[in-house]
Amino acid sequence: MKGLAPILNVSDLQESFAWFERWGWKKSWEWGSPPDFGGVTCGECQIFLCQNARGGRGRSDVERTFGPGGDDAADKGVWMSIWVDDVDSVQQRCVEQGLEITWPATDMPWGVREMHLRHPDGHVFRVSRGIDADQGRHSSTAVARVPGPARMP
């Protein structure tokens, strides 16, 4: 395998480019006249964005995507796990940029520290880092996953 690029259905391509840029991603390309398809990148990771096509979307009214009072089935968008070096610094950037965090950075019993971030169209990003159970430290090797974690600014 050489790569994987999920395609997210978005209601507004330009607003989605701006949202991802607030998170630290960069617009990499767009296509169409007017543009209705494009991509964003961060490190070696890429996500395609397609306006009003390619899959589903739908933001729910629930405040949390997990835990007490949360509903992990309410949003109709795509859920994605993104592996980073420092979940807390990503969360801090999201707070500073006014992005919607639906689950704060938490050490989870399955061996990861994770937070949830929701795109305006209901796509949910599980931003995670493995936890080294023996040392209580965060580690990129504590869970089995595809090599090459995203390096978020």
Secondary structure by P-SEA (a helix, b strand, c coil): ccbbbbbbbcccaaaaaaaaaaacccccccccccccccccccccbbbbbbcccccccccccccccccccccccccccbbbbbbcccaaaaaaaaaaaccccccccccccccccbbbbbcccbbbbbbbbbbcccccccccccccccccccccc
